[in-house]
């Protein structure tokens, strides 16, 4: 939150009945706070200290979110809780080398409001120790030079090793990893056993632990708890922006774009409200999603204040295009999304659709509604240059002429036939109308294996004083029915 | 500069290409041409003007919807989006596809309440995302007030959208241009410019039905009062057969009646592959 910028804050964990400082901000550390200090002592030291309970699950989710965003520059990652991760640097060549990869990673972290340090090394321990305890923001360790890079680091860098092992090393009077590395390994093995040998190997820059990529969660969702119950739109939008930023960053990391997102607003007293955002054109742009959410939430009337919100991506697809073209104006897409979102909130989602032709012969079942996802527009200077003049054309011969209006249910038609069985007249719209012209019959039949089989002879008939109509004779009862009009 | 050019010839080539593209004339869509010459020439701007409301006023089965669909087809063929606000809920998308509409670019809106029809059209037109929009008020008992007409006109102007109003005879609206559409029997559709602030008032034309469809026109047999038989073109050409079968979508291969009886000797044509599914 902006209000906390530069102020002393700390995360607190309860340990054996006492609340102790686990992490502290730079301002708090500068004021003398140290991890492990009790909260009472810390508050006495820094009276303006603000403290929050440490929630490992929330921190891990935030770390995971950041790691997924970093998939933009690395093919895989391995989490190192609570505040670190290993990235697969095999694609460093695409980022202008290993230093470039580090710079790009730090830029991404900075865009999320995180300060970070990065090290490229051949061993996991070397990378972690130098990142956490080294002095440089970016460091690249060449192969087989890990021992030299580690030699100046304090013994605190062995944080994942059993505390008793490190305690023994301290009791020897050792202070740095370089001093440990210079000891004879046989002596360490005799005095400390396998743990001693392991520590010696690590300090010499020899770590054979494998890189195990963390599996990506199947469900893409982000949630946030508000500090205070929100009764107006502004604080909610602030939290929503954070949530959608994270969600879109994760989508971008996976090279995916959202089609449908559900926002769940948790109320206090308990209750919840769901808002569904459906995008006509898949997108991973948080600005657009925030605009849509703002329109939808602004129309809501909620009985209670909002205490938490959750955004879940219900449906996503591959990001169709992330690179803009010359002269492109991506803001134009927002107009379409906003109007569709507004219409679907007022009219209902079913009221808006796009027709998809079905491989069915029965006329009334020949199309099915589906969500409106039009192809991406051709924009920019190149689109104008490349566009060729096109003429209206039928895409396929199978699209024979059909009436522009189809009745929901065929209407029974009273007809007069001549001796040859041809249509002579019919009663239509309250009048007896003479038949001027007939085209047909076109036999449409099918589903003979089911109870709802049909066998119809369709005619396009011109009646006197009326436009062309589409009628059929049903083989089941021999009656004529009006099904559509060529309006 | 020369050194830079020598170092980055590709960059320099791209720079020249950008200059060329920026200097090239841009295409701005001002009118939608339906491709039906007699209809386009009837209109004052030789096409359907964008940013205006155009009223297609006439009886049921007069050809209004077909004309509107041709306008939507021309918009989708320009890679623009089109929308159809379907008040009577009767639009048949197959007909739209046959008239050349790209269905993936056509948004169909069917509000449950007739009172929301005009509001929906205003929202869509004002958004600027759609090049052509048809508002079908047939059989909806909606009679637009002058204020609603003004709102629609403003929305179309602001969004640069060609708004087509399909109104029944009993409830005309206040479009900038009003075309009276009526059926002219087998001859086709008669279109008359009833009102236009840009001239050509009173101009009329008959558009033959076959010219609406890009494909091969069907043939008709029609009966005169005396009982004689002639072709749909209306000349002295006599149709040799009493009833003409429309062209089917698969070739006749001697399958006989089994062709129209699924599950018998001859396999059905693959409709799905024809539809690109």
Interface residues (C-beta under 8 A of the other chain):
Chain A: X326 X327 X332 X335 X336 X338 X339 X340 X342 X343 X346 X347 X348 X351 X352 X353 X354 X355 X356 X357 X358 X359 X360 X361 X363 X366 X367 X369 X372 X373 X374 X375 X377 X378 X381 X382 X384 X385 X387 X390 X391 X392 X393 X394 X395 X396 X397 X398 X399 X400 X401 X402 X403 X404 X405 X406 X407 X408 X420 X422 X429 X435 X436 X437 X438 X439 X440 X441 X442 X443 X445 X446 X448 X449 X460 X462 X464 X466 X467 X468 X469 X484 X485 X486 X487
Chain B: X18 X21 X22 X24 X26 X27 X34 X35 X59 X60 X61 X62 X63 X64 X65 X66 X69 X70 X73 X74 X77 X78 X79 X80 X81 X88 X89 X90 X91 X92 X93 X94 X95 X96 X97 X98 X99 X100 X103 X104 X105 X106 X107 X108 X109 X110 X111 X112 X116 X119 X120 X123 X124 X126 X127 X128 X129 X138 X183 X185 X186 X189 X209 X213 X214 X215 X218 X219 X220 X221 X222 X223 X232 X242 X243 X244 X245 X246 X247 X248 X249 X260 X261 X262 X263 X270 X271 X272 X274 X275 X276 X277
